[in-house]
């Protein structure tokens, strides 16, 4: 007589139960719900759009866009577990970090499986080219590109008693170049389930809007409290600033759990 072990039988039953108790994974095939339920509630479809580029614009140094991007990575990996993979197979994420500012303990605290997070630290002048090549590979569920962290893009202090700001128009030129880069990134993942997150400086002047599928503007009003505004959406669903209190994980993240690893994978 054919028989199954309790463990083998429990796995498919658990997946069926999760599909009924977490219908967002079936109903929102083209969105990626974050591990931050409060942010999901502020978005038009309860998550970030897949198959496109999402801009997370925050004041330089705020760090909240990093938190949201880490939550997206953790959510993509949690979704892979809920869909029945043995670990997080098929849920590789990548972070292009030219400034070397990504902090491994913070990544682990965010619930990201570090064994499936590739961190790439190219020279700033190679950032756009590396981002496009990684997007074309379609190897990553979430690809984060930290444009705001590029050293020197917004001026550096000079020697003693001297301050060197960016040349007139420098900031506009940098962002203008990313208009074409974003178009190439969007084409690279069009029709896929992947998402590309572009971290930018909200206060940076820009000659024209970046052609992203969604632009989220973030502003911290108090510790643990944000104002989140959908400033651009490919379907025109912009919103007024919405107050968000951070701290509660989504149902998906609580159900899937996480097993952070001790070290980042770097390239």
VOBA-1610 file (N, C-alpha, C; in pm, whole numbers, padded with zeros to 5 digits, always signed):
BEGIN
Unk+00086-00120+00000Unk+00000+00000+00000Unk+00089+00124+00000Unk+00050+00222-00081Unk+00127+00346-00089Unk+00100+00431+00034Unk+00204+00485+00091Unk+00188+00571+00210Unk+00283+00688+00202Unk+00249+00794+00273Unk+00333+00913+00278Unk+00369+00941+00422Unk+00489+00990+00444Unk+00528+01027+00579Unk+00449+01149+00624Unk+00432+01168+00755Unk+00360+01286+00803Unk+00421+01416+00753Unk+00555+01420+00744Unk+00620+01544+00696Unk+00586+01570+00550Unk+00594+01465+00465Unk+00564+01481+00324Unk+00419+01520+00303Unk+00329+01466+00387Unk+00187+01499+00374Unk+00156+01638+00423Unk+00229+01684+00526Unk+00199+01814+00586Unk+00234+01929+00494Unk+00340+01916+00414Unk+00385+02027+00330Unk+00279+02071+00230Unk+00222+01979+00146Unk+00120+02026+00053Unk-00006+02076+00121Unk-00042+02014+00237Unk-00160+02063+00310Unk-00137+02204+00360Unk-00017+02231+00410Unk+00015+02365+00459Unk+00008+02466+00347Unk+00058+02427+00228Unk+00054+02520+00115Unk-00089+02552+00074Unk-00176+02448+00075Unk-00316+02471+00039Unk-00383+02563+00139Unk-00355+02541+00267Unk-00413+02628+00369Unk-00365+02771+00353Unk-00237+02788+00323Unk-00183+02923+00307Unk-00244+02993+00187Unk-00273+02918+00081Unk-00333+02981-00037Unk-00474+03032-00006Unk-00543+02966+00087Unk-00676+03011+00125Unk-00671+03122+00229Unk-00576+03115+00320Unk-00568+03216+00425Unk-00491+03339+00380Unk-00409+03325+00272Unk-00334+03438+00219Unk-00366+03457+00072Unk-00489+03497+00040Unk-00529+03503-00101Unk-00457+03609-00181Unk-00384+03700-00113Unk-00317+03804-00191Unk-00213+03748-00285Unk-00158+03629-00254Unk-00056+03572-00340Unk-00115+03520-00470Unk-00242+03484-00470Unk-00307+03442-00592Unk-00371+03561-00663Unk-00434+03650-00585Unk-00511+03760-00643Unk-00420+03870-00695Unk-00299+03882-00639Unk-00212+03992-00676Unk-00087+03938-00745Unk-00109+03866-00850Unk+00004+03802-00919Unk+00102+03905-00973Unk+00054+04026-01002Unk+00140+04127-01060Unk+00184+04232-00960Unk+00167+04204-00832Unk+00219+04293-00729Unk+00299+04210-00629Unk+00392+04276-00563Unk+00472+04213-00459Unk+00436+04278-00326Unk+00353+04211-00244Unk+00323+04267-00111Unk+00449+04272-00027Unk+00467+04382+00044Unk+00585+04398+00128Unk+00565+04330+00262Unk+00674+04318+00336Unk+00665+04266+00472Unk+00620+04372+00570Unk+00584+04490+00521Unk+00535+04600+00605Unk+00389+04625+00568Unk+00297+04571+00647Unk+00157+04579+00611Unk+00108+04722+00599Unk+00165+04812+00681Unk+00122+04952+00677Unk+00154+05015+00542Unk+00270+04979+00483Unk+00306+05032+00352Unk+00214+04970+00246Unk+00188+04840+00256Unk+00096+04776+00161Unk-00038+04848+00157Unk-00088+04885+00274Unk-00219+04951+00283Unk-00219+05087+00214Unk-00102+05149+00202Unk-00093+05282+00140Unk-00075+05275-00011Unk-00056+05152-00067Unk-00031+05137-00210Unk-00159+05099-00284Unk-00173+05141-00410Unk-00299+05120-00483Unk-00343+04975-00491Unk-00249+04881-00509Unk-00285+04740-00522Unk-00226+04655-00410Unk-00191+04720-00300Unk-00143+04645-00186Unk-00003+04589-00200Unk+00076+04643-00289Unk+00213+04597-00307Unk+00282+04672-00419Unk+00408+04637-00443Unk+00485+04701-00550Unk+00458+04632-00683Unk+00450+04708-00792Unk+00425+04645-00922Unk+00544+04560-00967Unk+00513+04445-01025Unk+00616+04359-01081Unk+00638+04395-01229Unk+00749+04350-01281Unk+00777+04373-01422Unk+00805+04518-01456Unk+00850+04595-01357Unk+00878+04735-01381Unk+00974+04790-01277Unk+01005+04919-01291Unk+01098+04988-01202Unk+01019+05073-01104Unk+01050+05062-00977Unk+00986+05141-00872Unk+01091+05233-00811Unk+01062+05361-00806Unk+01154+05458-00746Unk+01112+05483-00601Unk+01205+05466-00509Unk+01184+05499-00369Unk+01264+05626-00340Unk+01195+05737-00330Unk+01259+05867-00316Unk+01245+05915-00171Unk+01357+05930-00105Unk+01359+05976+00034Unk+01468+06079+00050Unk+01456+06170+00148Unk+01565+06264+00173Unk+01695+06190+00199Unk+01802+06241+00143Unk+01932+06174+00154Unk+01968+06151+00300Unk+02002+06026+00335Unk+02041+05994+00471Unk+01927+05944+00559Unk+01803+05950+00510Unk+01691+05904+00593Unk+01698+05755+00620Unk+01725+05676+00515Unk+01741+05533+00534Unk+01612+05453+00524Unk+01497+05517+00520Unk+01372+05443+00516Unk+01351+05372+00383Unk+01404+05429+00275Unk+01393+05359+00147Unk+01471+05228+00151Unk+01583+05226+00224Unk+01657+05102+00242Unk+01573+05000+00317Unk+01504+05043+00421Unk+01418+04952+00498Unk+01310+04891+00411Unk+01249+04972+00326Unk+01142+04922+00239Unk+01199+04826+00135Unk+01317+04858+00082Unk+01379+04769-00016Unk+01416+04635+00047Unk+01466+04637+00169Unk+01496+04512+00238Unk+01369+04432+00263Unk+01262+04502+00296Unk+01134+04435+00317Unk+01086+04368+00188Unk+01110+04433+00075Unk+01072+04373-00053Unk+01150+04246-00079Unk+01280+04247-00047Unk+01362+04126-00065Unk+01311+04014+00025Unk+01286+04046+00150Unk+01237+03945+00244Unk+01101+03891+00199Unk+01015+03980+00147Unk+00882+03937+00103Unk+00890+03844-00017Unk+00980+03874-00111Unk+00996+03788-00229Unk+01043+03649-00187Unk+01134+03643-00091Unk+01182+03514-00043Unk+01074+03441+00035Unk+00997+03514+00116Unk+00887+03452+00191Unk+00782+03397+00095Unk+00755+03471-00012Unk+00657+03425-00110Unk+00703+03294-00175Unk+00833+03283-00202Unk+00886+03160-00262Unk+00863+03042-00168Unk+00883+03064-00039Unk+00859+02955+00056Unk+00712+02917+00060Unk+00624+03016+00055Unk+00480+02988+00059Unk+00433+02917-00067Unk+00503+02940-00176Unk+00463+02877-00301Unk+00515+02734-00313Unk+00586+02689-00213Unk+00618+02547-00209Unk+00760+02508-00233Unk+00854+02605-00245Unk+00993+02568-00264Unk+01051+02518-00133Unk+01153+02436-00141Unk+01209+02374-00021Unk+01279+02475+00068Unk+01344+02575+00008Unk+01408+02679+00088Unk+01362+02813+00033Unk+01450+02883-00038Unk+01409+03003-00108Unk+01456+02994-00252Unk+01456+02875-00307Unk+01498+02855-00445Unk+01412+02938-00538Unk+01477+03008-00630Unk+01404+03094-00722Unk+01378+03232-00666Unk+01430+03260-00548Unk+01406+03391-00487Unk+01539+03461-00456Unk+01630+03455-00550Unk+01753+03532-00537Unk+01721+03681-00548Unk+01782+03760-00462Unk+01771+03906-00470Unk+01912+03963-00483Unk+01921+04084-00535Unk+02052+04147-00553Unk+02043+04293-00512Unk+02155+04342-00460Unk+02162+04481-00414Unk+02290+04543-00471Unk+02273+04643-00555Unk+02389+04714-00611Unk+02419+04831-00519Unk+02533+04824-00453Unk+02566+04912-00341Unk+02701+04979-00365Unk+02707+05080-00451Unk+02836+05140-00486Unk+02905+05209-00370Unk+02830+05251-00269Unk+02891+05322-00157Unk+02932+05229-00044Unk+02897+05100-00052Unk+02932+05006+00054Unk+02861+05035+00184Unk+02739+05088+00177Unk+02668+05130+00298Unk+02574+05024+00354Unk+02554+04914+00283Unk+02462+04811+00330Unk+02524+04739+00449Unk+02447+04730+00559Unk+02498+04679+00687Unk+02438+04540+00711Unk+02525+04438+00714Unk+02478+04300+00720Unk+02385+04271+00837Unk+02414+04315+00961Unk+02320+04287+01070Unk+02181+04344+01047Unk+02174+04463+00984Unk+02043+04522+00955Unk+01969+04440+00849Unk+02044+04388+00753Unk+01982+04303+00651Unk+01924+04178+00715Unk+01998+04117+00806Unk+01950+03997+00875Unk+01828+04028+00959Unk+01829+04142+01028Unk+01713+04179+01111Unk+01589+04200+01027Unk+01607+04238+00901Unk+01492+04259+00813Unk+01431+04128+00766Unk+01492+04016+00800Unk+01436+03887+00763Unk+01480+03836+00627Unk+01584+03895+00570Unk+01633+03854+00439Unk+01721+03730+00455Unk+01702+03632+00368Unk+01788+03513+00363Unk+01920+03556+00299Unk+02021+03573+00381Unk+02148+03629+00332Unk+02220+03535+00238Unk+02189+03407+00245Unk+02255+03314+00153Unk+02203+03330+00011Unk+02095+03403-00007Unk+02041+03428-00140Unk+02028+03578-00169Unk+02116+03656-00110Unk+02126+03799-00141Unk+02265+03826-00195Unk+02272+03869-00321Unk+02399+03904-00383Unk+02419+04055-00373Unk+02529+04096-00311Unk+02564+04238-00298Unk+02677+04269-00395Unk+02655+04365-00484Unk+02754+04403-00585Unk+02796+04546-00558Unk+02925+04571-00556Unk+02976+04705-00526Unk+03065+04753-00640Unk+03005+04800-00748Unk+03084+04845-00863Unk+03135+04986-00842Unk+03235+05028-00918Unk+03274+05169-00917Unk+03154+05254-00959Unk+03139+05374-00904Unk+03021+05457-00935Unk+03000+05477-01085Unk+03108+05491-01160Unk+03092+05515-01304Unk+03040+05392-01378Unk+03043+05275-01314Unk+02994+05153-01376Unk+02856+05113-01327Unk+02797+05194-01239Unk+02671+05157-01176Unk+02561+05128-01277Unk+02539+05217-01371Unk+02431+05200-01468Unk+02453+05075-01554Unk+02575+05055-01602Unk+02603+04940-01688Unk+02583+04809-01612Unk+02629+04804-01487Unk+02612+04683-01406Unk+02464+04656-01380Unk+02388+04762-01350Unk+02245+04745-01323Unk+02173+04687-01444Unk+02203+04736-01562Unk+02136+04687-01683Unk+02172+04542-01709Unk+02298+04505-01693Unk+02339+04367-01718Unk+02273+04271-01619Unk+02262+04313-01494Unk+02199+04227-01395Unk+02049+04214-01421Unk+01986+04323-01466Unk+01844+04316-01499Unk+01820+04224-01618Unk+01907+04232-01718Unk+01892+04148-01837Unk+01906+03999-01804Unk+01978+03967-01698Unk+01995+03826-01661Unk+01864+03763-01613Unk+01773+03843-01563Unk+01646+03796-01506Unk+01668+03687-01401Unk+01777+03698-01330Unk+01810+03598-01228Unk+01759+03635-01090Unk+01704+03757-01075Unk+01671+03807-00942Unk+01523+03845-00931Unk+01462+03805-00821Unk+01323+03843-00796Unk+01313+03992-00764Unk+01411+04042-00691Unk+01417+04185-00658Unk+01561+04231-00682Unk+01574+04339-00756Unk+01705+04401-00781Unk+01698+04544-00728Unk+01783+04575-00631Unk+01786+04708-00571Unk+01908+04782-00624Unk+01886+04905-00672Unk+01994+04988-00726Unk+01999+05116-00643Unk+02107+05133-00568Unk+02121+05248-00480Unk+02189+05362-00555Unk+02107+05446-00615Unk+02159+05563-00687Unk+02191+05676-00588Unk+02112+05687-00482Unk+02133+05795-00385Unk+02266+05782-00313Unk+02319+05659-00304Unk+02443+05637-00231Unk+02569+05649-00312Unk+02560+05696-00437Unk+02680+05708-00521Unk+02772+05816-00465Unk+02894+05783-00426Unk+02985+05884-00370Unk+03017+05992-00471Unk+03013+06117-00426Unk+03052+06228-00512Unk+02946+06279-00605Unk+02832+06212-00611Unk+02729+06253-00704Unk+02666+06386-00665Unk+02675+06418-00537Unk+02611+06540-00491Unk+02710+06633-00421Unk+02839+06621-00460Unk+02940+06711-00406Unk+03010+06653-00285Unk+03134+06692-00264Unk+03212+06645-00151Unk+03281+06764-00086Unk+03314+06748+00040Unk+03390+06852+00108Unk+03533+06853+00057Unk+03590+06971+00045Unk+03727+06981+00000Unk+03824+06977+00116Unk+03937+07042+00101Unk+04036+07044+00207Unk+03994+07136+00319Unk+04087+07162+00413Unk+04058+07243+00530Unk+04016+07383+00487Unk+03899+07425+00541Unk+03849+07558+00510Unk+03793+07572+00371Unk+03777+07462+00303Unk+03731+07468+00164Unk+03614+07373+00146Unk+03518+07413+00067Unk+03405+07325+00036Unk+03383+07325-00115Unk+03382+07207-00172Unk+03360+07196-00316Unk+03221+07140-00337Unk+03132+07220-00392Unk+03000+07172-00425Unk+03001+07117-00566Unk+02891+07056-00607Unk+02884+07003-00743Unk+02880+07116-00843Unk+02938+07100-00959Unk+02929+07203-01062Unk+02784+07233-01094Unk+02760+07355-01141Unk+02624+07393-01177Unk+02570+07296-01281Unk+02453+07239-01253Unk+02392+07145-01346Unk+02438+07002-01328Unk+02535+06976-01239Unk+02589+06840-01225Unk+02480+06742-01183Unk+02401+06782-01082Unk+02300+06691-01032Unk+02197+06662-01140Unk+02155+06764-01215Unk+02059+06744-01322Unk+02115+06650-01429Unk+02244+06665-01462Unk+02304+06579-01563Unk+02303+06433-01518Unk+02334+06408-01391Unk+02337+06272-01341Unk+02199+06208-01351Unk+02095+06279-01306Unk+01961+06223-01310Unk+01909+06214-01452Unk+01947+06308-01537Unk+01904+06301-01676Unk+01958+06175-01744Unk+02079+06136-01710Unk+02137+06015-01767Unk+02058+05891-01726Unk+01999+05895-01608Unk+01925+05780-01559Unk+01788+05765-01623Unk+01743+05865-01697Unk+01617+05851-01770Unk+01628+05736-01870Unk+01735+05735-01950Unk+01755+05627-02046Unk+01788+05495-01978Unk+01861+05502-01867Unk+01895+05379-01794Unk+01767+05313-01743Unk+01676+05391-01687Unk+01552+05335-01635Unk+01470+05271-01747Unk+01469+05332-01864Unk+01396+05272-01978Unk+01455+05134-02011Unk+01588+05123-02010Unk+01652+04995-02040Unk+01624+04892-01931Unk+01622+04937-01806Unk+01592+04846-01697Unk+01449+04793-01708Unk+01356+04884-01741Unk+01216+04843-01753Unk+01196+04743-01866Unk+01262+04767-01980Unk+01253+04673-02092Unk+01312+04537-02056Unk+01417+04538-01974Unk+01486+04414-01940Unk+01397+04319-01861Unk+01305+04372-01779Unk+01222+04284-01696Unk+01074+04290-01733Unk+01043+04355-01844Unk+00903+04367-01884Unk+00839+04229-01897Unk+00721+04213-01839Unk+00648+04088-01847Unk+00693+03982-01749Unk+00793+04011-01668Unk+00841+03914-01570Unk+00778+03941-01434Unk+00809+03857-01336Unk+00761+03875-01199Unk+00861+03951-01113Unk+00970+03997-01175Unk+01074+04066-01100Unk+01035+04212-01075Unk+01102+04272-00978Unk+01085+04414-00951Unk+01222+04477-00933Unk+01240+04595-00988Unk+01363+04671-00969Unk+01330+04793-00885Unk+01405+04811-00777Unk+01384+04923-00686Unk+01501+05020-00700Unk+01470+05143-00731Unk+01570+05246-00752Unk+01564+05341-00632Unk+01672+05346-00554Unk+01678+05434-00437Unk+01736+05568-00480Unk+01658+05674-00465Unk+01702+05807-00508Unk+01687+05909-00396Unk+01751+06023-00417Unk+01742+06134-00323Unk+01620+06218-00361Unk+01523+06224-00272Unk+01401+06298-00302Unk+01428+06447-00323Unk+01529+06500-00257Unk+01556+06643-00265Unk+01641+06681-00386Unk+01683+06583-00462Unk+01765+06613-00579Unk+01680+06676-00689Unk+01732+06783-00748Unk+01664+06844-00862Unk+01669+06746-00978Unk+01565+06745-01058Unk+01561+06653-01172Unk+01504+06725-01293Unk+01572+06719-01408Unk+01524+06789-01526Unk+01393+06733-01579Unk+01367+06605-01556Unk+01241+06544-01597Unk+01219+06421-01512Unk+01092+06379-01494Unk+01066+06262-01410Unk+01127+06136-01472Unk+01171+06046-01387Unk+01220+05917-01435Unk+01100+05833-01482Unk+01115+05759-01592Unk+01003+05682-01649Unk+00980+05550-01573Unk+00944+05562-01447Unk+00925+05444-01362Unk+00778+05403-01360Unk+00754+05278-01319Unk+00616+05230-01307Unk+00548+05291-01185Unk+00625+05318-01082Unk+00572+05380-00960Unk+00682+05459-00892Unk+00646+05574-00838Unk+00738+05654-00759Unk+00677+05677-00622Unk+00746+05630-00519Unk+00702+05651-00381Unk+00790+05758-00318Unk+00728+05858-00261Unk+00801+05962-00189Unk+00783+05939-00039Unk+00894+05938+00033Unk+00894+05908+00176Unk+00945+06027+00254Unk+00882+06051+00367Unk+00928+06157+00457Unk+00901+06114+00600Unk+01003+06123+00683Unk+00986+06084+00822Unk+00935+06203+00902Unk+00824+06184+00974Unk+00766+06292+01055Unk+00795+06273+01202Unk+00827+06151+01242Unk+00865+06120+01380Unk+00930+05982+01379Unk+00987+05943+01491Unk+01050+05812+01500Unk+00946+05702+01476Unk+00970+05622+01372Unk+00878+05514+01341Unk+00754+05557+01266Unk+00747+05684+01227Unk+00629+05735+01155Unk+00673+05799+01024Unk+00608+05761+00915Unk+00641+05811+00783Unk+00518+05871+00718Unk+00545+05961+00623Unk+00443+06003+00528Unk+00481+05938+00395Unk+00390+05861+00338Unk+00414+05790+00212Unk+00319+05844+00107Unk+00373+05881-00006Unk+00291+05935-00115Unk+00325+05864-00245Unk+00223+05814-00313Unk+00241+05761-00449Unk+00239+05881-00542Unk+00358+05927-00584Unk+00369+06047-00666Unk+00353+06015-00814Unk+00373+05888-00851Unk+00356+05847-00990Unk+00316+05700-00993Unk+00225+05667-01083Unk+00181+05529-01100Unk+00149+05509-01247Unk+00184+05392-01301Unk+00165+05371-01444Unk+00019+05371-01485Unk-00071+05357-01388Unk-00214+05367-01417Unk-00276+05496-01366Unk-00190+05590-01328Unk-00239+05722-01289Unk-00296+05731-01150Unk-00271+05633-01065Unk-00332+05631-00932Unk-00239+05696-00830Unk-00225+05827-00837Unk-00143+05899-00741Unk-00226+05922-00614Unk-00157+05941-00502Unk-00227+05957-00375Unk-00174+06079-00300Unk-00250+06122-00203Unk-00202+06223-00109Unk-00110+06156-00008Unk-00026+06235+00061Unk+00060+06174+00163Unk-00022+06099+00267Unk+00019+05977+00295Unk-00052+05890+00389Unk+00037+05865+00511Unk-00011+05892+00632Unk+00070+05863+00751Unk+00080+05712+00773Unk+00199+05665+00801Unk+00225+05523+00820Unk+00306+05505+00948Unk+00261+05415+01033Unk+00336+05378+01153Unk+00400+05243+01128Unk+00531+05237+01131Unk+00603+05114+01102Unk+00612+05025+01226Unk+00632+04897+01200Unk+00655+04807+01312Unk+00583+04675+01303Unk+00472+04668+01226Unk+00397+04543+01219Unk+00429+04471+01090Unk+00467+04342+01099Unk+00497+04264+00980Unk+00368+04219+00914Unk+00373+04192+00784Unk+00256+04146+00710Unk+00221+04003+00749Unk+00100+03960+00716Unk+00058+03823+00741Unk+00147+03724+00667Unk+00189+03760+00546Unk+00274+03670+00468Unk+00406+03645+00538Unk+00467+03752+00587Unk+00597+03738+00652Unk+00585+03659+00781Unk+00479+03684+00859Unk+00462+03611+00983Unk+00440+03463+00957Unk+00366+03431+00850Unk+00338+03291+00820Unk+00461+03218+00770Unk+00541+03285+00686Unk+00655+03218+00624Unk+00774+03208+00716Unk+00791+03307+00803Unk+00909+03308+00888Unk+01033+03340+00807Unk+01149+03340+00871Unk+01275+03367+00801Unk+01388+03302+00877Unk+01496+03273+00804Unk+01614+03212+00862Unk+01737+03285+00814Unk+01767+03405+00871Unk+01881+03482+00825Unk+02013+03409+00844Unk+02107+03433+00753Unk+02238+03372+00757Unk+02340+03476+00807Unk+02458+03435+00846Unk+02551+03526+00912Unk+02631+03616+00820Unk+02630+03597+00691Unk+02718+03677+00605Unk+02651+03710+00473Unk+02692+03821+00415Unk+02641+03862+00284Unk+02722+03795+00175Unk+02655+03769+00061Unk+02725+03722-00059Unk+02763+03844-00141Unk+02891+03859-00171Unk+02937+03978-00242Unk+02997+03940-00376Unk+02991+04036-00468Unk+03056+04018-00597Unk+03131+04145-00631
//
